[in-house]
Amino acid sequence: MKKPFIGKVSLQEGTDTAALYGSYDRHIKMIERAFAVKVTARGEEITIEGDPDQVQQAEKAISDLTALSNEGFRLTVEDVSYAIRASQQHLPPSVQQIYQDSIPVFGKKKSITPKSPAQKEYIENIRKFDIVVGIGPAGTGKTYLAMAMAVSALLRKEVNRIILARPAVEAGEKLGFLPGDMFEKVNPYLRPMYDALYDMMEVERADRLLERGDIEIAPLAFMRGRTLNDSFIILDEAQNATSEQMKMFLTRLGFHSKAVITGDITQIDLPSERVSGLIEIQAILEGVSGIKFSYFTEKDVIRHRLVQEIVKAYERYGEKGGRRKKK
């Protein structure tokens, strides 16, 4: 019988093994299942037994997670899942390099970190370019990271205000059937942007900034006729912006401003006869200096593990000739 290959990872003195291994060794068990190896932890040494290639990949995943833990990161199941995937797919850069590229928000979370190479590239693009377009499925962090960059820029006084816009497009219900005036009717469509903002900042501080107008959350239609200087502007759910609305939004950009446009071109709620502005600008703006497109896939989903599987299942269904996607 072939003897299993044995690899070892030495832990730094003072490593928080409880955090590294997870509750009831949950993180270790995830690594054992993913690489079909046996992991044994004794003192400051972790032994890994199994196929040589799998052992080496498991070693890398454990080493990356150990480095993160030693730097004070609170490891989650999602972090372990990404470290496993990065090791299996030999993804550059390393998990440690990705997590170190943090966005300071000086609020409840202090800083926010990317969780995949695509996310790291996305925030690097936002730093470098005046207009960035993020396209990909739900749960890939497109809006959340853009919001973090906007909050960071405002708090560091790089911009004077944040403007967050969304098309008020119905997904099954009609606005006319909702109670209240126009602001009350569209507020449910803007709620996700408030949720992201309150996740990064204390509610009292966020409300003060909203009251003063330093942060503005509004339907896309309200952007018409304005010129936005010294601003960080985010257009979310841009797949539901019409061709005309997208042109209107892009031409609002003023001096010393930055715009991030995010959306999922597989989730269009526009009437079938209307063209999605997000799809259209991929051809119109291709090659324009100062504008950068960032693309995400199901591999970048950072929500519950099942969200990634759901996205993949829908893609398989579409490829097999299921209901046609709107283009």
C-alpha positions in Angstrom: 0.0 0.0 0.0 1.3 3.4 -1.0 2.3 5.5 2.0 0.6 8.9 2.1 2.7 12.0 1.5 3.2 14.1 4.7 3.5 17.9 4.8 3.8 20.2 7.7 3.0 23.8 8.6 4.7 25.4 11.6 2.7 27.9 13.5 4.1 31.2 14.8 4.3 31.4 18.5 1.2 33.0 19.9 -1.1 32.0 17.0 -4.7 31.9 18.0 -5.4 28.3 17.1 -9.0 28.5 18.2 -9.7 31.2 15.6 -7.6 29.4 13.0 -9.2 26.0 13.4 -12.7 27.4 13.8 -15.5 26.4 16.2 -15.3 22.6 16.7 -12.4 22.5 14.1 -14.8 23.6 11.4 -12.1 25.2 9.3 -9.9 22.2 9.5 -12.7 19.9 8.4 -13.5 22.1 5.4 -9.8 21.8 4.3 -9.8 18.0 4.8 -13.0 17.6 2.7 -11.8 20.0 0.0 -8.4 18.3 -0.5 -9.2 14.8 0.6 -6.4 14.9 3.2 -6.0 14.2 6.9 -5.0 17.2 9.1 -3.6 16.7 12.5 -2.8 19.7 14.8 -0.4 19.2 17.7 1.0 22.2 19.5 2.6 24.6 17.1 2.7 22.2 14.2 0.0 21.0 11.7 0.6 17.7 9.8 -1.2 17.0 6.5 -1.4 13.6 5.0 -2.6 12.6 1.5 -1.8 12.9 -2.2 1.3 15.0 -2.7 -0.4 17.6 -4.9 -3.4 17.9 -2.6 -1.1 18.1 0.5 0.8 21.0 -1.1 -2.4 22.8 -1.9 -3.8 22.3 1.6 -0.5 23.6 3.0 -0.8 26.8 1.0 -4.4 27.3 2.1 -3.5 26.8 5.8 -0.4 29.0 5.5 -2.5 31.8 4.0 -5.1 31.5 6.7 -2.5 31.4 9.4 -0.9 34.6 8.0 -4.3 36.3 8.0 -5.1 35.2 11.6 -1.7 36.4 12.8 -2.4 39.8 11.3 -5.6 40.1 13.4 -8.2 39.1 10.7 -11.3 37.3 12.2 -11.5 34.3 9.9 -14.9 33.3 8.7 -16.2 30.2 6.7 -16.2 32.4 3.6 -12.5 33.3 4.1 -11.6 29.6 4.4 -13.7 28.8 1.3 -11.9 31.4 -0.7 -8.4 30.3 0.6 -9.3 26.7 -0.5 -10.5 27.9 -4.0 -7.5 30.2 -4.4 -5.1 27.3 -3.6 -6.9 24.8 -5.9 -7.0 27.2 -8.8 -3.6 28.7 -8.2 -5.1 32.2 -8.2 -2.7 35.1 -8.0 -2.3 37.2 -5.9 -2.2 35.4 -2.6 -5.1 35.6 -0.2 -2.9 37.6 2.2 -2.1 40.2 -0.5 -5.7 40.6 -1.4 -6.9 41.1 2.2 -4.1 43.6 2.9 -5.5 46.0 0.3 -8.1 47.4 2.7 -10.4 50.4 2.3 -10.4 52.6 5.5 -13.9 53.8 6.3 -13.2 54.9 9.9 -16.6 53.7 11.0 -18.1 50.6 12.5 -15.9 48.3 10.4 -12.8 50.5 10.4 -11.8 49.0 7.1 -13.2 46.8 4.4 -11.2 44.3 2.4 -11.6 42.7 -1.0 -12.2 39.0 -1.0 -11.1 37.9 -4.5 -8.6 38.9 -7.2 -11.5 40.5 -9.2 -12.5 42.6 -6.2 -8.9 43.7 -5.6 -8.6 44.7 -9.3 -12.0 46.5 -9.0 -10.9 48.8 -6.2 -7.6 49.4 -7.9 -9.5 50.5 -11.0 -11.7 52.8 -8.9 -8.6 54.5 -7.5 -7.1 54.9 -11.0 -10.0 55.8 -13.3 -12.7 58.5 -13.2 -15.4 56.2 -14.4 -15.5 52.5 -13.6 -18.2 50.1 -14.7 -18.7 46.9 -12.6 -20.7 44.1 -14.2 -21.4 40.7 -12.7 -23.9 38.6 -10.7 -25.5 39.4 -7.3 -23.3 39.0 -4.3 -20.0 39.9 -5.9 -19.5 43.1 -3.9 -19.8 45.5 -6.8 -22.0 48.1 -5.0 -20.7 47.4 -1.5 -17.0 48.0 -2.4 -18.0 51.1 -4.5 -19.8 52.4 -1.4 -16.8 51.7 0.8 -14.5 53.7 -1.6 -17.0 56.5 -1.7 -17.3 56.7 2.1 -13.5 56.6 2.5 -13.1 59.4 -0.1 -15.7 61.6 1.7 -14.2 61.0 5.2 -10.7 61.8 3.9 -12.2 65.0 2.2 -11.1 63.8 -1.3 -14.7 64.7 -2.4 -17.4 67.0 -0.9 -20.3 64.6 -1.3 -21.5 61.2 -2.2 -24.4 60.7 -4.6 -26.1 57.3 -4.8 -28.6 56.7 -7.6 -30.8 53.9 -8.7 -33.3 53.5 -11.5 -36.8 53.2 -9.9 -37.8 50.2 -12.1 -40.5 47.8 -10.9 -39.8 44.1 -10.7 -43.3 42.7 -10.7 -45.3 45.5 -9.0 -46.3 48.9 -10.3 -45.3 52.1 -8.5 -48.8 53.5 -8.8 -50.1 50.7 -6.5 -47.7 51.7 -3.7 -49.0 54.1 -0.9 -47.6 57.6 -0.3 -46.1 60.4 -2.4 -43.4 60.0 -5.0 -40.5 59.9 -2.4 -42.3 57.3 -0.4 -43.0 55.2 -3.5 -39.4 55.1 -4.7 -37.8 54.7 -1.2 -38.1 50.9 -1.2 -36.0 50.8 -4.4 -33.3 52.8 -2.6 -33.3 50.8 0.6 -30.3 48.6 -0.3 -28.1 51.7 -0.6 -29.1 52.8 2.9 -28.4 49.3 4.2 -24.9 49.3 2.8 -24.3 52.8 4.2 -25.4 51.9 7.7 -23.3 48.8 7.6 -20.2 51.0 7.2 -21.0 54.0 9.4 -22.8 54.6 12.7 -26.4 55.4 12.1 -26.3 58.8 13.8 -23.3 59.9 11.7 -24.8 58.6 8.5 -28.1 60.4 9.2 -26.2 63.7 9.9 -24.4 63.4 6.5 -27.7 62.6 4.8 -29.5 65.6 6.5 -26.7 68.0 5.5 -26.7 66.7 1.9 -23.1 65.4 2.1 -24.7 62.0 1.2 -27.6 62.0 -1.2 -29.6 59.0 -2.2 -32.0 59.5 -5.1 -33.8 57.9 -8.1 -31.8 58.2 -11.3 -34.4 60.4 -12.9 -33.6 63.1 -10.3 -30.1 63.5 -11.8 -31.3 65.2 -14.9 -30.1 68.8 -15.5 -27.4 68.6 -12.8 -23.6 69.0 -13.0 -21.9 67.1 -10.2 -18.6 68.6 -9.1 -16.3 67.3 -6.3 -18.5 64.2 -6.0 -18.3 60.4 -5.8 -21.3 59.2 -7.7 -22.6 55.6 -7.7 -25.2 54.3 -10.1 -26.5 51.0 -8.8 -28.7 48.4 -10.7 -27.6 50.1 -13.9 -28.9 47.3 -16.0 -32.3 48.9 -15.5 -31.2 52.3 -16.8 -32.4 52.9 -20.4 -30.1 54.1 -23.1 -31.3 57.6 -22.6 -30.9 57.6 -18.9 -27.4 56.1 -19.1 -26.3 58.9 -21.4 -27.9 61.5 -19.1 -26.1 60.0 -16.1 -22.7 59.8 -17.7 -22.9 63.5 -18.8 -23.6 64.7 -15.2 -19.9 64.1 -14.3 -18.2 67.4 -13.3 -14.7 68.5 -12.2 -12.9 66.5 -9.5 -15.6 63.8 -9.6 -15.6 60.0 -9.9 -18.4 57.7 -11.0 -18.9 54.0 -10.5 -21.7 52.2 -12.4 -22.7 48.7 -11.2 -25.2 46.1 -12.5 -26.0 42.6 -13.5 -26.9 42.2 -17.2 -28.7 38.9 -16.5 -31.3 40.7 -14.2 -32.9 43.3 -16.4 -36.4 44.4 -15.4 -37.0 46.9 -18.3 -39.8 46.3 -20.8 -38.6 44.0 -23.6 -38.7 46.9 -26.1 -36.3 49.1 -24.1 -32.5 48.8 -24.5 -30.5 48.4 -21.3 -28.0 51.3 -21.1 -25.5 49.1 -19.2 -25.4 46.6 -22.1 -25.1 49.4 -24.6 -22.2 51.2 -23.1 -20.0 48.2 -23.3 -19.8 48.8 -27.0 -20.1 52.6 -26.9 -17.4 53.3 -24.4 -14.9 50.6 -25.3 -11.5 52.0 -25.6 -12.4 55.5 -24.2 -9.5 56.7 -22.1 -10.3 57.2 -18.4 -13.1 54.6 -18.3 -12.5 51.1 -17.1 -14.8 48.0 -17.1 -14.5 45.4 -14.3 -16.2 42.0 -14.8 -17.2 39.5 -12.1 -18.3 35.9 -12.2 -19.9 33.4 -9.9 -16.4 32.7 -8.5 -16.4 36.2 -6.9 -19.7 35.7 -5.0 -19.1 36.4 -1.3 -22.5 35.7 0.1 -23.7 32.4 1.5 -22.1 29.5 -0.4 -25.5 28.6 -1.8 -25.7 31.9 -3.6 -22.7 30.9 -5.7 -24.3 27.6 -6.5 -27.6 29.3 -7.4 -25.8 31.7 -9.8 -24.0 28.7 -11.5 -27.3 26.7 -11.7 -29.0 29.6 -13.5 -26.0 29.9 -15.9 -26.2 26.2 -16.7 -30.0 26.5 -17.3 -29.5 29.4 -19.7 -26.7 27.5 -21.6 -29.1 24.5 -22.1 -31.7 26.6 -23.8 -33.9 27.6 -20.9 -35.8 30.9 -21.0 -33.8 33.4 -23.0 -31.9 36.1 -21.2 -32.8 39.7 -22.0 -30.2 41.4 -24.1 
